[in-house]
């Protein structure tokens, strides 16, 4: 028996050594010439774009096996991190209920379950609970399950919801009879959104093209009819279409949009057979949004107002000549959103890189701001479905303050904390320090940085550090709390967000100076922020890690080519790295709608500029830091073959012996795993990679 145990142990050791000796995969080279504007590129890995090809699947599996072998020494650490992060989360939990039309609505989680249970109570919170939808039941036996767009009919008897079980964001619309608790036979495929009419049986829904995944059609559907009536089709392939009902519930809008233009059509929700009217025709560079209150439409618009202003017009006349200014444009303030109430108007503004909430009384125009003390934070409107109330619900969080929900009395200015995210096991925000600082870019521009670290952190250049950024589409990345991040901070890491150009933290100019022919500003801003942190001794190149995903993965790819020496490790998640080839292929999801973000490479000038920074095209024979690349086989936004090709090319050209790992989720898409705890395994893996490369 003893000899048997020794033999088995010896065999296990040999097996582990064999796994550890797996060599990095080498993708086969199949040269393909790609010619545009009389310029020819050679793509040796173009063949990887066949999702169903067994040889492609085999290669992705080989990369996964190699990554697993390299990271095997961290398995215990990964498990420790996972259990640590999971232990901080309250397994039995409930969202803050909101009251609407006689019901309290909320979602809750039960211990041991991965998905939410959506519920309601009629009358008071002491009344009997009714489960509207238990996503755990829907997800049973599925590797992936995403449920979105829950929307009940006006009489609250029928629930509509969308479900994707693949990960490509191709949703099927389902219906549930809430009186009987049974699923209905009606099913509508490839739906991107919907809106009910007041008759409780008619709805409008938007549909996507099955190849490009562009949302381009709106249909009318009557429950039980099985007949879908096409109402509108967007012919311009650079525009997407959505459908929604106003907060007032009086109107249904069809919204056509692209990066730099909007167009709306509308019909009264109580007239399902009616014809949609044009609100205002699209104009190049005119972005606007519409809501309704009483006898007026309210328009958030950048017409003659780069940072947007608020206008109104009668519901009987939507022409620009009828528009009147409600809130004027201010060059130093970006007007992001509005929330309309009977007696108050709430403005979500952005100034100096931070969001502010401005409260205005309709009657006397008196106004004030909700005050906060922390140097950097995130602030946002919550669920506010009722017009006739003085209570405004909002959310607040920061790098040190867990996510918090407040009710705010707009008359008395009293804030009531309804709930704050509970960190199980104890958490003291006083143990951590956050800062809001600026780095100076190459052109003299001041780049804001939000950062956090645990007390005791010494600025001696010996601290591991993670720098994160996104920098595209005008999306602002604000400072938020993360209980999972504590696992890094408690191990000595610092964490920072670089608010680089391409986002909209400092207004519209901030976005416009980080896109199209100014896209490289995003990359140099990130490098300048990294070098600032090194100069100020927050960290050093031996300890500095960087991370970005999707368009932020493009950022990682670009800075890796431009300045690889200042990073120890880089995580590039679902990265958009084959910019030119992708933007030349209008059959790929999202391509045509993004010409105003990146440029149209069918035009020579754009082609040359995009080629000059495209990470895949600019890989060169140089030393790169340790790199982890993640992707999903069914990703609908950045196709898996972009990171796969990039990694294959890096393996061929890089001159160093640092780690280059690729991890493909074979059953998920752009957002990774579904489930409340499953995604923590991916975070644990990434954290283990960083801790491994910095030697912690």
N, C-alpha and C positions, 0 to 999 in steps of 0.2 A: 504494500500500500504506500509506504514511504517513498519507494523508488518510483511508483506511478505518479505521485504528486510532483517529485522532482522532474520527471520526464515531461509532465504536462506543463510545469512552470517553465522549463527550458524551451519547450516548443512555443510557449506563449511569448517568451523573450525573443526567440528567433523570428516569430511572426511580426512582432512590433518593430524589430530591426529592419525586416524586409519592407514593412510599410514606410518606415522612416527613410528608406533608401530610394523611394520612388523618385524618378527624375522628372524635371519639369516637362510637361507635354510640349510637343512641337507640332503645330498645325501644318498640314501639308501646304506647299506653295503651288498655287495655280494662277499664274500671271494673267491679269485682265487689264487691258488698256481702256482707260476712260478719257475721252477727248471732248473738250469744250473750249470754245473760243480759240481754236488752233493750238491749244495747250493739252498735252497728254500726261495723265497720271497713271502710274502702274500700281494696281491694287492686287497684291498677292493672296489676299484672303477674302475676296469678294464672295467666294463660294459658300462662306459660312451663313449666308442670308436665307438658307432653305430650312425653315423651321421643322419640316416633317422628314428631312433627310436623315436616315439612320447614322450616317457618317458624322453629321453635325452633332447629333445627340450624343454619339460616342465620344466626340472630342470634348463636349461640355462636361460629360461624366468624368472624363480623364482629368480635366482641370479640377473638378470637385474632389476627386480622389487625392490629387496632389495637395490641394489646399488642406484637406483633412489630415493628411500625413504630416505636413509641416506643423499644423496647429495641434497635433495630438498631445504634445507636451503641455498644452494649456487646457486640456479637457477638465481637469480638476478645478482650475481657476474659473473656467467658463461656468461650470456648475455652481461654484461658490457665488459668482457674480449673479447668476440667474436667481438662485434662491434668495440672495441678499436683496435684489431688486423686487422680487415678488413679495418678500416678507414686508416690504414697506407699504404695499398696496392693501387697502381694506378689501377683503374678498367679498364680504356682504356689504353692499353700498347702494346708495340711492341718489339720484340727481335732485336738484331743487325743483319742486313742483311749480308749474305755472298754471294760472287759472284762466280759462277761456270758455265762453259760451256755456257756462254751467258745470264745467268739468275741471278737475285738477288732473293735469297730465304730468307723467314722470317716467323715468326709466330706472331700473334697478338691476343689480348683479347679485347672484347667489354664490356662496362658497363652492368652489370646485367647478364652476361653470365659466366658459370662455366668452359668452355673448350676452348682450343685454336682454332684459325682459321689459317690454314697453307696456305701460299700464295707465289706467285712468280711474278716477273716482268721481261720481256725480254728487254734487252738493258740497260736502266738506271732506276733509282728509280723514275724518273719523268714519266715513261711510265705507261700504264694502268695496274691495278692490276688484277691478275687472282687468284681466290680462288681454291686451289688444293683440300683441304679437310676441311670441317667445322665439327669439332668433336661435336659441340653443336647439330647439326642435328642428328648425329649418336646416341648420348646419350639420346635423347628425349624419355621420358617414361621409362627409365631404372634406376634402383637403383645403378647400377655399370657399368662403361664403361671405359676401358683402351685401348687406341690406341697406338701402337708402331711400330717401324720398317718401317717408310715411306721410299720408295725406288722407284724412277722412272726409266723407261727404258732409254737406251742410247739416243733415239730420243726424250725423254721427253713427249711422247704421252700417256704412260700408267703408272699409279701409283699403286704400290702394298703397302698394309698396313695390319697390324695384329690387331685384335680386340678381347678383352676378356670382356664378360658381366656378369661374375659370380664372379671372384676374385681368381680363382685357377690357374691363369697364363696358362690357356689352350686357346691358341689363334687360331682364324680362319683367314686364309689369304684371303683378298678380293682384287679385282682389279677395277680400275676406268679408263674409257677412258677419258683422259683429253681434247681431241678434241671435244667430244660431251658433256662432263660433266656427263655422265651416268655411273652407276655401270654396271660391266660386270657380266656375268652369272657364270664365274669360281669362285669356292670357294674350299679352301683346309683346312682341319681341323687338329688340333693338331700340328700346325707349331711353331717352335722356332726361325727360321731365314731363310733368303733367299738371293740369289745373282743372278742378271740378267746376261745373256750372251749378246754378242754384236749384235745378230740378232733381238733384241727387242721382241722376242716371246718365247724364251727358258729361263728357270730359274732352278736353283737348290734350294731345300729347305730341311731343317732338320725337323724331326718329333719326337715327344715324345711318350713314352709308356703311354697309358691311365691310367694305374694303378699306376706305380711308378713315372710317370711324367719325367722319365729320357729321355733326348734327345739322341736317339740311331740310327737313320736312316737318310740317305740322298737320296733324289729322284730327278729325272729329270722330268720336266713337260713342255709341249708345250701348250701355251694358246689356248683354244678352243678345244683341243684334248680330254679332260676328262680322259686322261690316265696318271697315275703316274708310272714312271719306277724306281724301286729300284736300286740305284747305289752302296750304301755302307751301311752295317749294323755293328755296334759295338757290338761284342759278349761279351766283358768283361764288366760285369755289374758295375764295379767300374769306368768306363770311360763314359764321356758325349761326344756328337758330336755337332759341329757347322759348318757353312759354311759362307764364306765371300769372297769378291773381294778385291784385293790389291788396294792401293791408286793409283798406276799406271794404274789401270783398265785392265791390261794385263792378270792377272791370277785369277782363282778362286781356293780357298783352302778349303779342308775339314780338320777340326781340331778335333782330338780326344784328350781329356784331362782328367786327374784326378789330385788330390792334388799335386802329386809329379812327374808327367810325362806328356809329350806331344808327339804327333805324327801328321805329316801333309802329305796330298796328294794334288796334284795340277794338273790343266789342264788349257790350254789357253782359255780365255773367248770367243775368236772368233772361238772356236772349240767345240761347245756344244755336239757333238756326240763323242768327243774324250774320251780316257781312262785316268783316273787319274793316275799320277805317284807318287811313294813314294818319299817324300823328305828325311826323315831320320826316321828309325824305332824307336819305343819307347824303352826307357831304364829306368829302375828304378832310380829315383832321378835325372833324366835329364829333366829340364824344359826349354823350348825354344819357341820363337815366331818368325815369318817370315814376312818380307815385301820385296818389290821389287823396284829397281830403275835401269833403263837403262839395262846394261848387267849383273847385279849382284842381288843376293838375300842377304838381310841383316838379320842376326840372333842374336836376343837378347837371350843369353844363360847363364846358370849357370854351364856349363861343365867346370870343373876345375876352377870355379869362383863362390864362394858362393854368393857374392853380385852382380853377373851377369857382363858380358862383352859383347861387340858388335863384331860380326864376319861377314865376307862376303864370298861369294863363287860365282863362275860363274853360270849362269842359266843352263849351260850345264853339270855341275857336282856338285851335292849337298852332296857328301860323306864328312865325317869329314876330310879326308886327303886333301880336297880342300879348307877347311876353312882357312881364314886369319884373324888375329886380326886387328880390326879397333880402338876399344877403350878398353884399358886394364882394368883388374879387380883392384879395390882398396878396401882394407879391411875396410876402414872407410867410404866408399861411396856406397850406394845402387843405382844401375842403374835401374830405374823404367820403362822408356819408351824412345822412340826416335821419332823424326819427321824429315823426309828427304825432302830436297829441292835441286834444281839444283846446287846452289852455297854454300849452308850451311847445316850443320847437327845440329839439336837441341837435346840436351840430357836433360831428366827430371831425376834429381838426388835427393837423399835424404841424408842429412848429419846433424847430431846433432839433429835429430827430425824434421827438416824442409826441405821442397822441394826447390830445386834450379833449374834454367834454364840456361844451359851452351850452348853457341853458338860457333860453330867451322866452320871456312871457309875451304871448300874442297881444294882450290888452295894452300894456304900457311900454313894451319893448325893453323893459329892464332885463339885465343879463348878468350872469356870473359863471365862473368855472368851478368844477369839482376839483378840490385840492388834494395833492399827493406829495409825499415827502421824499421818496426814494430817488436816487440819481438816475436810474434807468428802470423802465417797467413796460408792461403791456396793458392797455386799457381798451375795452370794447363794449358795445351795446349788447345786452342780453336779449331774451325773448320778451318782446313788448307788443302784444297783439291787441291790446285794448286802447282805444282812443280816449275815452272819457275817464281819465285817471291822472292823479298828480304824482303817481309813483313811477319812477323810471328804474328799470333793472339794468345793471351793468356788471361786467366781469373785470377783475383786476388780478394781475400776477406780476412777479418780478423774478430776478435771478435768485432771490432769497425768500420771497413770499409765495407760498403755495397758492394755486388757483383759488380765487375767492369770488363768491357771488354776493352782490349787494342790492338792496332796494333803497332808492334815494328819493326822499320827499323833495320835490322841486320847489315847494313853497318854504318849508322850514329849513331846508338844506341838511336834514338829518340823514346820515348813512346808517343803514341797518345791515349788519353782516348776517346773511342767511346761512352760508356754509363756506367753510374753507377746506380744501383738500387735506385729508388727514394722512399724515406720514406715520405709519405704524412703527413702533419701536422707539419712538421719541425723535424729535427734530427741534433744534433750537436755532432760529434764524440768526441769533446774535453770535453764533459760532462762525459765521461766514461774512465776507466783505464783498460788496459790489462797487464797481467804479464805472464812470462814464467819462472817457478820455478821448483825445483826438490825436491822430497821427497826421503828419504832413506828407501829402503825395508829391510826386515828382514835379507836378505843375503848380505846386503851392496850395492846392486845395486841402482843406482840413477834413479828414475822414473820421467820423465818430466810431468809437469802439466801446461796446458794453462788455464788462468782464466780471468774473467772480472767482473767489478762492477762499480757502478755509483760513481762519485766523492762525497765525504762526508761519504763514507763507513768507519766506524771505526773498527779497528781490536780489538774488545773488547769481542769477544765470544758471542755476542748477535744478530748476523745477521743470518737471514734465508739463506740457501745456498743449491744449487743443484749441486751434483757431478755426472757426466755422464762418462760412458766408454763402450767399446765394447770388444776388446781384443781377437779376434779369426780370423782364416783364413788368417792371414797376412794382414788384412785390417787396414790401417792407418786412424785414426780419427783426421783430422786436424781442426784447429780453423777457423770457418766460422761465418759470420754475420747472425743474425736472427732478423728480425723486430718483430716477435712474442715474442722473448725473452725479448724485452724491457719492456713488461708488468710485468715481474718478476723483472728486474733490477730497474725499476722505483718504485717498491714497497719495495725496500730495499734488494732484494736477491742478492747474489753473485752467479756466475756460473763458473764451472770448468770442464775441460775434463782431465781425468787421462789417460795418454798414456801408458797403462799397457802392459806388455809382452803378446804376442799372436797376437798383431798388428805387423806392420813392420816399425814403425816410426824410429827406430834406426838400420834398416838393418835386414838381414836374421836371424842372431842369436836371435834378439829380438822376432821374430816369433817362432823360434824353441824352445826357452826357455819358451814358453807359450802354448804348445800343447802336445798332447799324454801324456807321463808319467811326463811331467813338467807342466801340465795344472793348477795345484794348484797355480803356481806362479802368474797367472792372478788374482786369488781371493785374495791372500795375498797382492799383489801389490795394489789392490784397497783399501783394509782395511788400508794398510800403508799410502796411500795418504789421506784417510779420517781422520786418526788419526793425520797426519801432519797438515792438515787444522785446526783441533781442537787445537792442541798444539800451533800453531801460531796465534790462536784466530781469524781466519777468521770466525769461527762459533763455535758451541758446539753441543753435542748430542741432546739437546733440540730443535735445529733448523736445523739440517743437514738432507737433503733429498738426495736420490740417485735414479738414473734411468738408465735402460738399456733395449734394446729390442732384441728379437730373441736370438742369442748366448749371447748377452748382458743381456738378461733375465735370461739365465743360470747363468751368473755372479751374478745377483741380488739374485737368489735363493740360490747360494752357500754361499755368504757373509751373507745372512740372517741367515743361519744355523750356520755359524762360529762365527759371531760377531754381533748379532742383537742389542746389547745395545748402539751402537754408532750412530744409526740412529733414527730419529723421524718419517720419512715416506719414503717409497720405492715404486717406480712405476716399475713394471715388465711387459713390453709390449711383446705380442706374444712370451712368454718365452719357450725356449727349456729346460724343467726341468725334464722330465722323460727319462734321458739319456740312461740308460741300456736297458729298455724295447724297446725303439724306435730303438736303434742301433742293437738290436737282431731281429728286424722285417724288412727283406729285401723287403717287399712289400710296405713299406711306402716310399713316395717320398724322394729322396736325401740320403737315408741311405747308400747304398753300396758305393757311391762315397766319403763318408766321413770317412772311416776307417782310412785313413792316418792323419786325423785331430784329432779324438778323441780316436781311437783305435778300434779294432775289438773284441767285448765282447765274440765272439765264442772262443777266446783264453783266458784261465783262468787268466793269469796275467793282461790282459787288463780289463777283467770283474771285477776283484777285485779292480783295481785302479779306474775305472769309478764309481763303486758302492760306493766307499769311499767319493765321492763328489756329486753324483747325487742328486739334490735338493729334488726331490720327495721321494727318498729312505731315505734321511737323516733328514727329518722333525722329530723333537723330542718334548717332553713335556717341553717347555720353553717359556719365554715371547718373543714375536716378536713385532716390531714396527708397526705403521699403514701401511697397504699394499693395493695398488691398482694393480690389474692384468687385463690386456686387452687382447682380442683375437678376432679372426674372424672365424665364422662358416666354411667358405670355404677356410681357410688358407691352402696353398699347401706346405708350408715349415715347419711350426710347427703346427701339427694338434691340433685343438681346445681342444681335450680331455686331452692334457698334462697339460695346466693351469687349466682346470676344475678339474681334479683329484687332482692336487696339492692344490688347494684352499679347496677342500672337506677334504683332509687329515689335512691341517693346522687348519681348523675349529674344527676338532676332538681333536687335540693334544695341540694346543697353550694354554698357561695358563694365558694370559692377556685379557684385555677388550678393546684393541685397535681395530681400524677399519680393517676389511678384506673385501675388495670389489672386485667383478669380473664383468667386463663389456664386453659382447660379442656382436660384430657387426654381426647381423644375415644375413647381405646381402653383406659382404665383406670378403677379405682374409688377407694375410700377411701384406699388405701395408695400410690397412684401406680404408677409403673413397676415391673415385675419385672426381674430381671437384676442382676448384681453391680455393673456399671458404669453402666448406663443411667440409674439414679436420680441419679447424680452430675450429670447434665445439669440436672436440676431444682434441685439444690442450687446449682450454678453460676449458674443464672438468678436465684435468690433473692438470692445473695450480690452479684451484679452490680447488682440493683435497689437493695440497701442502699448499696453503694458509690457508686452514681449519685446517690442522693438526699442523701447526706451530703457529696458533693463530693470523694470520695477516688478 
